[in-house]
C-alpha cells in the first residue's frame, strides 16, 4: 500500500464525489455493508480511509478533467 492510498474522509469525498459526512457515518459503523476492518481507522480526531475501501464501496475514483 502506498501513502496516496490512505486519505482523510474529506479528501476521499472530493475524489469520489460523495459527502464527507456520509463517509464519517460509515466509519462510525452507522452504514450497513460499509467499510471493512482494515479499510478505515481514526487518527486523533480524523478518520482515514483506504483507496481499496473506497473503490469497493463507490467504484473507481473520479478522474479530474
mmCIF file of the N, C-alpha and C atoms, coordinates in Angstrom:
data_MODEL
# 
_entry.id   MODEL 
# 
loop_
_atom_site.group_PDB 
_atom_site.id 
_atom_site.type_symbol 
_atom_site.label_atom_id 
_atom_site.label_alt_id 
_atom_site.label_comp_id 
_atom_site.label_asym_id 
_atom_site.label_entity_id 
_atom_site.label_seq_id 
_atom_site.pdbx_PDB_ins_code 
_atom_site.Cartn_x 
_atom_site.Cartn_y 
_atom_site.Cartn_z 
_atom_site.occupancy 
_atom_site.B_iso_or_equiv 
_atom_site.pdbx_formal_charge 
_atom_site.auth_seq_id 
_atom_site.auth_comp_id 
_atom_site.auth_asym_id 
_atom_site.auth_atom_id 
_atom_site.pdbx_PDB_model_num 
ATOM 1   N N  . UNK A 1 1  ? 0.853   -1.181 0.000   1.00 0.00 ? 1  UNK A N  1 
ATOM 2   C CA . UNK A 1 1  ? 0.000   0.000  0.000   1.00 0.00 ? 1  UNK A CA 1 
ATOM 3   C C  . UNK A 1 1  ? 0.897   1.241  0.000   1.00 0.00 ? 1  UNK A C  1 
ATOM 4   N N  . UNK A 1 2  ? 0.539   2.194  -0.819  1.00 0.00 ? 2  UNK A N  1 
ATOM 5   C CA . UNK A 1 2  ? 1.286   3.447  -0.920  1.00 0.00 ? 2  UNK A CA 1 
ATOM 6   C C  . UNK A 1 2  ? 0.624   4.518  -0.066  1.00 0.00 ? 2  UNK A C  1 
ATOM 7   N N  . UNK A 1 3  ? 1.372   5.549  0.257   1.00 0.00 ? 3  UNK A N  1 
ATOM 8   C CA . UNK A 1 3  ? 0.856   6.641  1.074   1.00 0.00 ? 3  UNK A CA 1 
ATOM 9   C C  . UNK A 1 3  ? -0.377  7.278  0.437   1.00 0.00 ? 3  UNK A C  1 
ATOM 10  N N  . UNK A 1 4  ? -0.387  7.426  -0.883  1.00 0.00 ? 4  UNK A N  1 
ATOM 11  C CA . UNK A 1 4  ? -1.536  8.050  -1.546  1.00 0.00 ? 4  UNK A CA 1 
ATOM 12  C C  . UNK A 1 4  ? -2.779  7.151  -1.539  1.00 0.00 ? 4  UNK A C  1 
ATOM 13  N N  . UNK A 1 5  ? -2.635  5.913  -1.074  1.00 0.00 ? 5  UNK A N  1 
ATOM 14  C CA . UNK A 1 5  ? -3.776  5.004  -0.958  1.00 0.00 ? 5  UNK A CA 1 
ATOM 15  C C  . UNK A 1 5  ? -4.515  5.161  0.367   1.00 0.00 ? 5  UNK A C  1 
ATOM 16  N N  . UNK A 1 6  ? -4.027  6.041  1.242   1.00 0.00 ? 6  UNK A N  1 
ATOM 17  C CA . UNK A 1 6  ? -4.693  6.351  2.509   1.00 0.00 ? 6  UNK A CA 1 
ATOM 18  C C  . UNK A 1 6  ? -4.997  7.842  2.506   1.00 0.00 ? 6  UNK A C  1 
ATOM 19  N N  . UNK A 1 7  ? -6.235  8.202  2.859   1.00 0.00 ? 7  UNK A N  1 
ATOM 20  C CA . UNK A 1 7  ? -6.635  9.611  2.783   1.00 0.00 ? 7  UNK A CA 1 
ATOM 21  C C  . UNK A 1 7  ? -7.657  9.933  3.858   1.00 0.00 ? 7  UNK A C  1 
ATOM 22  N N  . UNK A 1 8  ? -7.836  11.213 4.109   1.00 0.00 ? 8  UNK A N  1 
ATOM 23  C CA . UNK A 1 8  ? -8.873  11.650 5.045   1.00 0.00 ? 8  UNK A CA 1 
ATOM 24  C C  . UNK A 1 8  ? -10.239 11.484 4.383   1.00 0.00 ? 8  UNK A C  1 
ATOM 25  N N  . UNK A 1 9  ? -11.281 11.513 5.194   1.00 0.00 ? 9  UNK A N  1 
ATOM 26  C CA . UNK A 1 9  ? -12.629 11.416 4.633   1.00 0.00 ? 9  UNK A CA 1 
ATOM 27  C C  . UNK A 1 9  ? -12.925 12.610 3.726   1.00 0.00 ? 9  UNK A C  1 
ATOM 28  N N  . UNK A 1 10 ? -12.379 13.774 4.052   1.00 0.00 ? 10 UNK A N  1 
ATOM 29  C CA . UNK A 1 10 ? -12.606 14.965 3.218   1.00 0.00 ? 10 UNK A CA 1 
ATOM 30  C C  . UNK A 1 10 ? -11.975 14.782 1.836   1.00 0.00 ? 10 UNK A C  1 
ATOM 31  N N  . UNK A 1 11 ? -10.731 14.295 1.810   1.00 0.00 ? 11 UNK A N  1 
ATOM 32  C CA . UNK A 1 11 ? -10.061 14.069 0.531   1.00 0.00 ? 11 UNK A CA 1 
ATOM 33  C C  . UNK A 1 11 ? -10.786 12.988 -0.274  1.00 0.00 ? 11 UNK A C  1 
ATOM 34  N N  . UNK A 1 12 ? -11.179 11.911 0.387   1.00 0.00 ? 12 UNK A N  1 
ATOM 35  C CA . UNK A 1 12 ? -11.903 10.836 -0.298  1.00 0.00 ? 12 UNK A CA 1 
ATOM 36  C C  . UNK A 1 12 ? -13.225 11.346 -0.855  1.00 0.00 ? 12 UNK A C  1 
ATOM 37  N N  . UNK A 1 13 ? -13.909 12.180 -0.087  1.00 0.00 ? 13 UNK A N  1 
ATOM 38  C CA . UNK A 1 13 ? -15.185 12.742 -0.537  1.00 0.00 ? 13 UNK A CA 1 
ATOM 39  C C  . UNK A 1 13 ? -15.003 13.534 -1.825  1.00 0.00 ? 13 UNK A C  1 
ATOM 40  N N  . UNK A 1 14 ? -13.952 14.319 -1.890  1.00 0.00 ? 14 UNK A N  1 
ATOM 41  C CA . UNK A 1 14 ? -13.677 15.113 -3.092  1.00 0.00 ? 14 UNK A CA 1 
ATOM 42  C C  . UNK A 1 14 ? -13.295 14.218 -4.265  1.00 0.00 ? 14 UNK A C  1 
ATOM 43  N N  . UNK A 1 15 ? -12.503 13.188 -4.007  1.00 0.00 ? 15 UNK A N  1 
ATOM 44  C CA . UNK A 1 15 ? -12.013 12.327 -5.075  1.00 0.00 ? 15 UNK A CA 1 
ATOM 45  C C  . UNK A 1 15 ? -13.094 11.403 -5.635  1.00 0.00 ? 15 UNK A C  1 
ATOM 46  N N  . UNK A 1 16 ? -14.113 11.068 -4.815  1.00 0.00 ? 16 UNK A N  1 
ATOM 47  C CA . UNK A 1 16 ? -15.187 10.168 -5.254  1.00 0.00 ? 16 UNK A CA 1 
ATOM 48  C C  . UNK A 1 16 ? -16.534 10.873 -5.381  1.00 0.00 ? 16 UNK A C  1 
ATOM 49  N N  . UNK A 1 17 ? -16.563 12.173 -5.138  1.00 0.00 ? 17 UNK A N  1 
ATOM 50  C CA . UNK A 1 17 ? -17.789 12.968 -5.247  1.00 0.00 ? 17 UNK A CA 1 
ATOM 51  C C  . UNK A 1 17 ? -18.922 12.429 -4.361  1.00 0.00 ? 17 UNK A C  1 
ATOM 52  N N  . UNK A 1 18 ? -18.586 12.195 -3.100  1.00 0.00 ? 18 UNK A N  1 
ATOM 53  C CA . UNK A 1 18 ? -19.568 11.828 -2.075  1.00 0.00 ? 18 UNK A CA 1 
ATOM 54  C C  . UNK A 1 18 ? -19.378 12.801 -0.918  1.00 0.00 ? 18 UNK A C  1 
ATOM 55  N N  . UNK A 1 19 ? -20.280 12.799 0.041   1.00 0.00 ? 19 UNK A N  1 
ATOM 56  C CA . UNK A 1 19 ? -20.134 13.739 1.151   1.00 0.00 ? 19 UNK A CA 1 
ATOM 57  C C  . UNK A 1 19 ? -19.204 13.177 2.221   1.00 0.00 ? 19 UNK A C  1 
ATOM 58  N N  . UNK A 1 20 ? -18.423 14.060 2.815   1.00 0.00 ? 20 UNK A N  1 
ATOM 59  C CA . UNK A 1 20 ? -17.532 13.664 3.903   1.00 0.00 ? 20 UNK A CA 1 
ATOM 60  C C  . UNK A 1 20 ? -18.340 13.149 5.084   1.00 0.00 ? 20 UNK A C  1 
ATOM 61  N N  . UNK A 1 21 ? -19.507 13.740 5.328   1.00 0.00 ? 21 UNK A N  1 
ATOM 62  C CA . UNK A 1 21 ? -20.355 13.297 6.438   1.00 0.00 ? 21 UNK A CA 1 
ATOM 63  C C  . UNK A 1 21 ? -20.805 11.849 6.256   1.00 0.00 ? 21 UNK A C  1 
ATOM 64  N N  . UNK A 1 22 ? -21.144 11.468 5.039   1.00 0.00 ? 22 UNK A N  1 
ATOM 65  C CA . UNK A 1 22 ? -21.570 10.081 4.812   1.00 0.00 ? 22 UNK A CA 1 
ATOM 66  C C  . UNK A 1 22 ? -20.412 9.116  5.054   1.00 0.00 ? 22 UNK A C  1 
ATOM 67  N N  . UNK A 1 23 ? -19.204 9.521  4.702   1.00 0.00 ? 23 UNK A N  1 
ATOM 68  C CA . UNK A 1 23 ? -18.037 8.674  4.948   1.00 0.00 ? 23 UNK A CA 1 
ATOM 69  C C  . UNK A 1 23 ? -17.763 8.551  6.443   1.00 0.00 ? 23 UNK A C  1 
ATOM 70  N N  . UNK A 1 24 ? -17.913 9.651  7.175   1.00 0.00 ? 24 UNK A N  1 
ATOM 71  C CA . UNK A 1 24 ? -17.711 9.604  8.628   1.00 0.00 ? 24 UNK A CA 1 
ATOM 72  C C  . UNK A 1 24 ? -18.741 8.703  9.293   1.00 0.00 ? 24 UNK A C  1 
ATOM 73  N N  . UNK A 1 25 ? -19.993 8.771  8.850   1.00 0.00 ? 25 UNK A N  1 
ATOM 74  C CA . UNK A 1 25 ? -21.038 7.892  9.391   1.00 0.00 ? 25 UNK A CA 1 
ATOM 75  C C  . UNK A 1 25 ? -20.685 6.431  9.113   1.00 0.00 ? 25 UNK A C  1 
ATOM 76  N N  . UNK A 1 26 ? -20.157 6.187  7.942   1.00 0.00 ? 26 UNK A N  1 
ATOM 77  C CA . UNK A 1 26 ? -19.729 4.844  7.566   1.00 0.00 ? 26 UNK A CA 1 
ATOM 78  C C  . UNK A 1 26 ? -18.617 4.369  8.507   1.00 0.00 ? 26 UNK A C  1 
ATOM 79  N N  . UNK A 1 27 ? -17.652 5.219  8.790   1.00 0.00 ? 27 UNK A N  1 
ATOM 80  C CA . UNK A 1 27 ? -16.555 4.867  9.691   1.00 0.00 ? 27 UNK A CA 1 
ATOM 81  C C  . UNK A 1 27 ? -17.060 4.578  11.103  1.00 0.00 ? 27 UNK A C  1 
ATOM 82  N N  . UNK A 1 28 ? -18.105 5.245  11.497  1.00 0.00 ? 28 UNK A N  1 
ATOM 83  C CA . UNK A 1 28 ? -18.676 5.049  12.838  1.00 0.00 ? 28 UNK A CA 1 
ATOM 84  C C  . UNK A 1 28 ? -19.544 3.791  12.911  1.00 0.00 ? 28 UNK A C  1 
ATOM 85  N N  . UNK A 1 29 ? -19.692 3.088  11.792  1.00 0.00 ? 29 UNK A N  1 
ATOM 86  C CA . UNK A 1 29 ? -20.456 1.852  11.776  1.00 0.00 ? 29 UNK A CA 1 
ATOM 87  C C  . UNK A 1 29 ? -21.945 2.042  11.617  1.00 0.00 ? 29 UNK A C  1 
ATOM 88  N N  . UNK A 1 30 ? -22.359 3.204  11.162  1.00 0.00 ? 30 UNK A N  1 
ATOM 89  C CA . UNK A 1 30 ? -23.787 3.505  11.030  1.00 0.00 ? 30 UNK A CA 1 
ATOM 90  C C  . UNK A 1 30 ? -24.334 3.223  9.639   1.00 0.00 ? 30 UNK A C  1 
ATOM 91  N N  . UNK A 1 31 ? -23.515 2.612  8.798   1.00 0.00 ? 31 UNK A N  1 
ATOM 92  C CA . UNK A 1 31 ? -23.937 2.286  7.433   1.00 0.00 ? 31 UNK A CA 1 
ATOM 93  C C  . UNK A 1 31 ? -23.843 0.773  7.255   1.00 0.00 ? 31 UNK A C  1 
ATOM 94  N N  . UNK A 1 32 ? -24.944 0.170  6.843   1.00 0.00 ? 32 UNK A N  1 
ATOM 95  C CA . UNK A 1 32 ? -24.961 -1.270 6.604   1.00 0.00 ? 32 UNK A CA 1 
ATOM 96  C C  . UNK A 1 32 ? -24.084 -1.595 5.399   1.00 0.00 ? 32 UNK A C  1 
ATOM 97  N N  . UNK A 1 33 ? -23.314 -2.668 5.506   1.00 0.00 ? 33 UNK A N  1 
ATOM 98  C CA . UNK A 1 33 ? -22.406 -3.104 4.431   1.00 0.00 ? 33 UNK A CA 1 
ATOM 99  C C  . UNK A 1 33 ? -21.390 -2.024 4.076   1.00 0.00 ? 33 UNK A C  1 
ATOM 100 N N  . UNK A 1 34 ? -20.837 -1.377 5.080   1.00 0.00 ? 34 UNK A N  1 
ATOM 101 C CA . UNK A 1 34 ? -19.877 -0.300 4.870   1.00 0.00 ? 34 UNK A CA 1 
ATOM 102 C C  . UNK A 1 34 ? -18.443 -0.797 4.852   1.00 0.00 ? 34 UNK A C  1 
ATOM 103 N N  . UNK A 1 35 ? -17.542 0.072  5.309   1.00 0.00 ? 35 UNK A N  1 
ATOM 104 C CA . UNK A 1 35 ? -16.121 -0.260 5.341   1.00 0.00 ? 35 UNK A CA 1 
ATOM 105 C C  . UNK A 1 35 ? -15.873 -1.514 6.169   1.00 0.00 ? 35 UNK A C  1 
ATOM 106 N N  . UNK A 1 36 ? -14.903 -2.293 5.746   1.00 0.00 ? 36 UNK A N  1 
ATOM 107 C CA . UNK A 1 36 ? -14.478 -3.482 6.471   1.00 0.00 ? 36 UNK A CA 1 
ATOM 108 C C  . UNK A 1 36 ? -13.273 -3.146 7.341   1.00 0.00 ? 36 UNK A C  1 
ATOM 109 N N  . UNK A 1 37 ? -12.986 -4.019 8.288   1.00 0.00 ? 37 UNK A N  1 
ATOM 110 C CA . UNK A 1 37 ? -11.811 -3.839 9.139   1.00 0.00 ? 37 UNK A CA 1 
ATOM 111 C C  . UNK A 1 37 ? -10.570 -3.705 8.255   1.00 0.00 ? 37 UNK A C  1 
ATOM 112 N N  . UNK A 1 38 ? -9.733  -2.746 8.556   1.00 0.00 ? 38 UNK A N  1 
ATOM 113 C CA . UNK A 1 38 ? -8.529  -2.507 7.772   1.00 0.00 ? 38 UNK A CA 1 
ATOM 114 C C  . UNK A 1 38 ? -8.715  -1.493 6.656   1.00 0.00 ? 38 UNK A C  1 
ATOM 115 N N  . UNK A 1 39 ? -9.956  -1.098 6.380   1.00 0.00 ? 39 UNK A N  1 
ATOM 116 C CA . UNK A 1 39 ? -10.215 -0.113 5.330   1.00 0.00 ? 39 UNK A CA 1 
ATOM 117 C C  . UNK A 1 39 ? -10.381 1.292  5.892   1.00 0.00 ? 39 UNK A C  1 
ATOM 118 N N  . UNK A 1 40 ? -10.399 1.416  7.222   1.00 0.00 ? 40 UNK A N  1 
ATOM 119 C CA . UNK A 1 40 ? -10.543 2.723  7.854   1.00 0.00 ? 40 UNK A CA 1 
ATOM 120 C C  . UNK A 1 40 ? -9.972  2.672  9.263   1.00 0.00 ? 40 UNK A C  1 
ATOM 121 N N  . UNK A 1 41 ? -9.631  3.842  9.795   1.00 0.00 ? 41 UNK A N  1 
ATOM 122 C CA . UNK A 1 41 ? -9.216  3.959  11.188  1.00 0.00 ? 41 UNK A CA 1 
ATOM 123 C C  . UNK A 1 41 ? -9.261  5.422  11.585  1.00 0.00 ? 41 UNK A C  1 
ATOM 124 N N  . UNK A 1 42 ? -9.264  5.654  12.879  1.00 0.00 ? 42 UNK A N  1 
ATOM 125 C CA . UNK A 1 42 ? -9.260  7.020  13.380  1.00 0.00 ? 42 UNK A CA 1 
ATOM 126 C C  . UNK A 1 42 ? -7.851  7.357  13.845  1.00 0.00 ? 42 UNK A C  1 
ATOM 127 N N  . UNK A 1 43 ? -7.372  8.519  13.455  1.00 0.00 ? 43 UNK A N  1 
ATOM 128 C CA . UNK A 1 43 ? -6.069  9.019  13.874  1.00 0.00 ? 43 UNK A CA 1 
ATOM 129 C C  . UNK A 1 43 ? -6.303  10.372 14.517  1.00 0.00 ? 43 UNK A C  1 
ATOM 130 N N  . UNK A 1 44 ? -6.217  10.422 15.838  1.00 0.00 ? 44 UNK A N  1 
ATOM 131 C CA . UNK A 1 44 ? -6.565  11.645 16.546  1.00 0.00 ? 44 UNK A CA 1 
ATOM 132 C C  . UNK A 1 44 ? -8.045  11.907 16.375  1.00 0.00 ? 44 UNK A C  1 
ATOM 133 N N  . UNK A 1 45 ? -8.381  13.060 15.824  1.00 0.00 ? 45 UNK A N  1 
ATOM 134 C CA . UNK A 1 45 ? -9.786  13.407 15.580  1.00 0.00 ? 45 UNK A CA 1 
ATOM 135 C C  . UNK A 1 45 ? -10.192 13.163 14.130  1.00 0.00 ? 45 UNK A C  1 
ATOM 136 N N  . UNK A 1 46 ? -9.279  12.614 13.340  1.00 0.00 ? 46 UNK A N  1 
ATOM 137 C CA . UNK A 1 46 ? -9.506  12.482 11.906  1.00 0.00 ? 46 UNK A CA 1 
ATOM 138 C C  . UNK A 1 46 ? -9.686  11.022 11.491  1.00 0.00 ? 46 UNK A C  1 
ATOM 139 N N  . UNK A 1 47 ? -10.688 10.758 10.671  1.00 0.00 ? 47 UNK A N  1 
ATOM 140 C CA . UNK A 1 47 ? -10.884 9.433  10.106  1.00 0.00 ? 47 UNK A CA 1 
ATOM 141 C C  . UNK A 1 47 ? -10.046 9.303  8.841   1.00 0.00 ? 47 UNK A C  1 
ATOM 142 N N  . UNK A 1 48 ? -9.410  8.148  8.674   1.00 0.00 ? 48 UNK A N  1 
ATOM 143 C CA . UNK A 1 48 ? -8.641  7.835  7.479   1.00 0.00 ? 48 UNK A CA 1 
ATOM 144 C C  . UNK A 1 48 ? -9.275  6.631  6.801   1.00 0.00 ? 48 UNK A C  1 
ATOM 145 N N  . UNK A 1 49 ? -9.315  6.653  5.485   1.00 0.00 ? 49 UNK A N  1 
ATOM 146 C CA . UNK A 1 49 ? -9.881  5.542  4.717   1.00 0.00 ? 49 UNK A CA 1 
ATOM 147 C C  . UNK A 1 49 ? -8.889  5.138  3.631   1.00 0.00 ? 49 UNK A C  1 
ATOM 148 N N  . UNK A 1 50 ? -9.027  3.912  3.151   1.00 0.00 ? 50 UNK A N  1 
ATOM 149 C CA . UNK A 1 50 ? -8.124  3.422  2.112   1.00 0.00 ? 50 UNK A CA 1 
ATOM 150 C C  . UNK A 1 50 ? -8.775  3.500  0.737   1.00 0.00 ? 50 UNK A C  1 
ATOM 151 N N  . UNK A 1 51 ? -7.931  3.571  -0.269  1.00 0.00 ? 51 UNK A N  1 
ATOM 152 C CA . UNK A 1 51 ? -8.406  3.530  -1.656  1.00 0.00 ? 51 UNK A CA 1 
ATOM 153 C C  . UNK A 1 51 ? -9.168  2.223  -1.891  1.00 0.00 ? 51 UNK A C  1 
ATOM 154 N N  . UNK A 1 52 ? -8.659  1.126  -1.347  1.00 0.00 ? 52 UNK A N  1 
ATOM 155 C CA . UNK A 1 52 ? -9.303  -0.177 -1.515  1.00 0.00 ? 52 UNK A CA 1 
ATOM 156 C C  . UNK A 1 52 ? -10.746 -0.142 -1.007  1.00 0.00 ? 52 UNK A C  1 
ATOM 157 N N  . UNK A 1 53 ? -10.952 0.421  0.174   1.00 0.00 ? 53 UNK A N  1 
ATOM 158 C CA . UNK A 1 53 ? -12.301 0.517  0.733   1.00 0.00 ? 53 UNK A CA 1 
ATOM 159 C C  . UNK A 1 53 ? -13.203 1.411  -0.099  1.00 0.00 ? 53 UNK A C  1 
ATOM 160 N N  . UNK A 1 54 ? -12.662 2.536  -0.539  1.00 0.00 ? 54 UNK A N  1 
ATOM 161 C CA . UNK A 1 54 ? -13.454 3.461  -1.350  1.00 0.00 ? 54 UNK A CA 1 
ATOM 162 C C  . UNK A 1 54 ? -13.845 2.821  -2.679  1.00 0.00 ? 54 UNK A C  1 
ATOM 163 N N  . UNK A 1 55 ? -12.908 2.135  -3.324  1.00 0.00 ? 55 UNK A N  1 
ATOM 164 C CA . UNK A 1 55 ? -13.216 1.506  -4.607  1.00 0.00 ? 55 UNK A CA 1 
ATOM 165 C C  . UNK A 1 55 ? -14.210 0.364  -4.433  1.00 0.00 ? 55 UNK A C  1 
ATOM 166 N N  . UNK A 1 56 ? -14.110 -0.364 -3.330  1.00 0.00 ? 56 UNK A N  1 
ATOM 167 C CA . UNK A 1 56 ? -15.049 -1.458 -3.083  1.00 0.00 ? 56 UNK A CA 1 
ATOM 168 C C  . UNK A 1 56 ? -16.471 -0.925 -2.908  1.00 0.00 ? 56 UNK A C  1 
ATOM 169 N N  . UNK A 1 57 ? -16.607 0.197  -2.192  1.00 0.00 ? 57 UNK A N  1 
ATOM 170 C CA . UNK A 1 57 ? -17.930 0.752  -1.913  1.00 0.00 ? 57 UNK A CA 1 
ATOM 171 C C  . UNK A 1 57 ? -18.457 1.680  -3.007  1.00 0.00 ? 57 UNK A C  1 
ATOM 172 N N  . UNK A 1 58 ? -17.575 2.464  -3.635  1.00 0.00 ? 58 UNK A N  1 
ATOM 173 C CA . UNK A 1 58 ? -18.027 3.532  -4.538  1.00 0.00 ? 58 UNK A CA 1 
ATOM 174 C C  . UNK A 1 58 ? -17.514 3.407  -5.967  1.00 0.00 ? 58 UNK A C  1 
ATOM 175 N N  . UNK A 1 59 ? -16.752 2.369  -6.259  1.00 0.00 ? 59 UNK A N  1 
ATOM 176 C CA . UNK A 1 59 ? -16.233 2.193  -7.613  1.00 0.00 ? 59 UNK A CA 1 
ATOM 177 C C  . UNK A 1 59 ? -14.943 2.967  -7.829  1.00 0.00 ? 59 UNK A C  1 
ATOM 178 N N  . UNK A 1 60 ? -14.536 3.033  -9.066  1.00 0.00 ? 60 UNK A N  1 
ATOM 179 C CA . UNK A 1 60 ? -13.289 3.716  -9.426  1.00 0.00 ? 60 UNK A CA 1 
ATOM 180 C C  . UNK A 1 60 ? -13.338 5.193  -9.059  1.00 0.00 ? 60 UNK A C  1 
ATOM 181 N N  . UNK A 1 61 ? -12.182 5.722  -8.712  1.00 0.00 ? 61 UNK A N  1 
ATOM 182 C CA . UNK A 1 61 ? -12.057 7.148  -8.392  1.00 0.00 ? 61 UNK A CA 1 
ATOM 183 C C  . UNK A 1 61 ? -12.388 7.989  -9.618  1.00 0.00 ? 61 UNK A C  1 
ATOM 184 N N  . UNK A 1 62 ? -13.096 9.095  -9.404  1.00 0.00 ? 62 UNK A N  1 
ATOM 185 C CA . UNK A 1 62 ? -13.382 10.022 -10.495 1.00 0.00 ? 62 UNK A CA 1 
ATOM 186 C C  . UNK A 1 62 ? -12.092 10.710 -10.907 1.00 0.00 ? 62 UNK A C  1 
ATOM 187 N N  . UNK A 1 63 ? -11.862 10.816 -12.178 1.00 0.00 ? 63 UNK A N  1 
ATOM 188 C CA . UNK A 1 63 ? -10.651 11.468 -12.683 1.00 0.00 ? 63 UNK A CA 1 
ATOM 189 C C  . UNK A 1 63 ? -10.937 12.932 -12.964 1.00 0.00 ? 63 UNK A C  1 
ATOM 190 N N  . UNK A 1 64 ? -9.978  13.783 -12.639 1.00 0.00 ? 64 UNK A N  1 
ATOM 191 C CA . UNK A 1 64 ? -10.125 15.219 -12.908 1.00 0.00 ? 64 UNK A CA 1 
ATOM 192 C C  . UNK A 1 64 ? -10.071 15.471 -14.402 1.00 0.00 ? 64 UNK A C  1 
ATOM 193 N N  . UNK A 1 65 ? -10.834 16.452 -14.835 1.00 0.00 ? 65 UNK A N  1 
ATOM 194 C CA . UNK A 1 65 ? -10.856 16.807 -16.270 1.00 0.00 ? 65 UNK A CA 1 
ATOM 195 C C  . UNK A 1 65 ? -9.875  17.930 -16.519 1.00 0.00 ? 65 UNK A C  1 
# 
